[in-house]
């Protein structure tokens, strides 16, 4: 073997190693994006369920009732959760465990004589990144108000 053949073989090995590394890192990027998509879906599911409910059905962090939307999201003891895949606080998708917490706070009225039906909704979805086990969180904050 000549020195030129050894250089060409070494160069080809570097090229093959670089291509393999690029493919592996793109798979990691795809998995990271998929985890964020799942978190966005879980947060959006909560926001849409809250928007479909009336203000009096929502409950709040201070006054949690048993037949409220917030009690459905923060417990997995509802009868619909077991049979129909309802709103459970922890979901496992593709080997990744997502924890969804929903917070509903009453926004007080500036006028003490008028009741405010405005509520601030905060949905947090947290999980551990599969590539390096670091905690990741996605948060959505919105408002809900009806005058019915």
Secondary structure, DSSP 8 states (H G I E B T S, - for coil): --HHHHHHHHHHHHHHHHHHHHHHHHHHHHHHHHHHHHHHHHHHHHHHHHHHS-HHHH--SSS--SSSHHHHHT-S-SHHHHHH----SEEEETTEEEEEEEEEEE---SSTTS----EEEEEEEEEE-TTT--EEEEEEEEEE----
